[in-house]
Amino acid sequence: MNILISNTSKEPLFSQIKTQLRNQIFSGELMEGDALPSIRALAKDLKVSVITTKRAYEDLENEGYLVSAVGKGTFVAGQEPHVLREWQLREFENQLEDVLEKGKQIGLTKSDVIERLDIFYEGVD
């Protein structure tokens, strides 16, 4: 498991951990049943507080991505392909909503956004 923390990012540390773990689940790098490091071990590795890693794990558990078993640890929860797809779509839509809000803030029209979307879509493999 590879997590990089940026101390210069405006994104809170727990959110950086949470986002990277979720992305690793989406990409299949972390699979159902994979054990995650303990909260303390991850905190030590990342040089963050235990509270920070605990918050990331708890959020992901509440969202259904992780399961914890007392005395055994924390594991990637099972995802049916259609459920995983639904999570990916939900995350994509949330990010798209953020982008559209920023576009509106700088005065982009719907056609401006679509034009840019077409350009970037063609440039992504």
C-alpha positions as CSV (number, residue, x, y, z in Angstrom):
1,M,0.0,0.0,0.0
2,N,1.5,3.3,-1.1
3,I,0.2,6.5,0.4
4,L,1.8,9.9,-0.1
5,I,1.1,12.7,2.2
6,S,1.5,16.3,1.2
7,N,2.1,18.7,4.1
8,T,1.7,21.6,1.7
9,S,-1.7,20.6,0.4
10,K,-4.8,22.4,1.6
11,E,-6.6,19.0,1.8
12,P,-6.7,17.7,5.3
13,L,-4.4,14.8,6.1
14,F,-7.2,12.4,6.9
15,S,-8.8,13.2,3.6
16,Q,-5.6,12.6,1.7
17,I,-5.3,9.2,3.2
18,K,-9.0,8.4,2.7
19,T,-8.9,9.5,-1.0
20,Q,-5.8,7.5,-1.8
21,L,-7.2,4.3,-0.1
22,R,-10.5,4.7,-1.9
23,N,-8.7,5.2,-5.2
24,Q,-6.6,2.1,-4.6
25,I,-9.9,0.1,-4.0
26,F,-11.4,1.6,-7.2
27,S,-8.4,0.7,-9.2
28,G,-8.2,-2.9,-7.8
29,E,-4.8,-2.3,-6.2
30,L,-6.6,-3.1,-2.9
31,M,-8.9,-6.1,-3.2
32,E,-11.7,-7.5,-1.1
33,G,-10.3,-9.0,2.1
34,D,-6.9,-7.3,1.9
35,A,-5.7,-6.4,5.3
36,L,-4.8,-2.8,6.0
37,P,-2.0,-1.8,8.3
38,S,-3.1,-1.0,11.9
39,I,-4.1,2.5,12.6
40,R,-1.0,3.0,14.7
41,A,1.3,1.4,12.1
42,L,0.0,3.6,9.3
43,A,0.2,6.7,11.5
44,K,3.8,5.8,12.3
45,D,4.7,5.2,8.6
46,L,3.0,8.4,7.4
47,K,4.3,10.4,10.4
48,V,0.8,11.6,11.2
49,S,-1.2,11.3,14.4
50,V,-3.2,8.2,15.2
51,I,-6.4,10.3,15.3
52,T,-5.7,11.3,11.6
53,T,-5.5,7.6,10.4
54,K,-8.4,6.6,12.7
55,R,-10.6,9.3,11.1
56,A,-9.7,8.1,7.6
57,Y,-10.4,4.5,8.4
58,E,-13.7,5.3,10.2
59,D,-15.0,7.4,7.3
60,L,-14.2,4.6,4.9
61,E,-15.8,2.1,7.1
62,N,-18.9,4.2,7.4
63,E,-19.0,4.5,3.6
64,G,-18.8,0.7,3.3
65,Y,-15.3,0.5,1.8
66,L,-13.7,-1.1,4.9
67,V,-14.7,-3.5,7.6
68,S,-13.0,-3.8,11.0
69,A,-13.0,-6.9,13.2
70,V,-12.0,-6.4,16.8
71,G,-8.7,-8.1,17.5
72,K,-8.2,-9.0,13.8
73,G,-7.8,-5.6,12.0
74,T,-9.2,-3.6,9.2
75,F,-9.9,-5.1,5.8
76,V,-11.2,-4.0,2.4
77,A,-14.9,-4.8,2.3
78,G,-16.4,-6.9,-0.4
79,Q,-17.7,-5.1,-3.4
80,E,-20.0,-6.5,-6.0
81,P,-18.9,-5.2,-9.4
82,H,-22.2,-3.2,-9.8
83,V,-21.8,-1.7,-6.3
84,L,-18.2,-0.8,-7.1
85,R,-19.3,0.8,-10.4
86,E,-22.0,2.8,-8.5
87,W,-19.4,4.1,-6.0
88,Q,-17.1,5.1,-8.9
89,L,-20.0,6.9,-10.6
90,R,-20.9,8.7,-7.4
91,E,-17.3,9.8,-6.8
92,F,-17.1,11.0,-10.4
93,E,-20.3,12.9,-10.1
94,N,-19.2,14.6,-6.9
95,Q,-15.9,15.7,-8.5
96,L,-17.8,16.8,-11.6
97,E,-20.2,18.9,-9.4
98,D,-17.1,20.6,-7.8
99,V,-15.7,21.4,-11.2
100,L,-19.0,22.8,-12.5
101,E,-19.3,25.0,-9.3
102,K,-15.8,26.4,-10.0
103,G,-16.7,26.9,-13.6
104,K,-19.8,28.9,-12.7
105,Q,-17.8,30.9,-10.2
106,I,-15.5,32.2,-13.0
107,G,-18.4,32.7,-15.4
108,L,-18.2,29.7,-17.7
109,T,-21.4,28.9,-19.5
110,K,-22.7,25.4,-20.2
111,S,-21.4,25.5,-23.7
112,D,-18.0,26.8,-22.4
113,V,-17.8,23.8,-20.1
114,I,-18.9,21.3,-22.8
115,E,-16.3,22.7,-25.2
116,R,-13.5,22.3,-22.6
117,L,-14.8,18.8,-21.7
118,D,-14.6,17.7,-25.4
119,I,-11.1,19.0,-25.6
120,F,-9.9,17.2,-22.4
121,Y,-11.9,14.1,-23.1
122,E,-10.1,13.6,-26.5
123,G,-6.8,14.2,-24.9
124,V,-7.2,11.4,-22.2
125,D,-6.4,7.9,-23.2
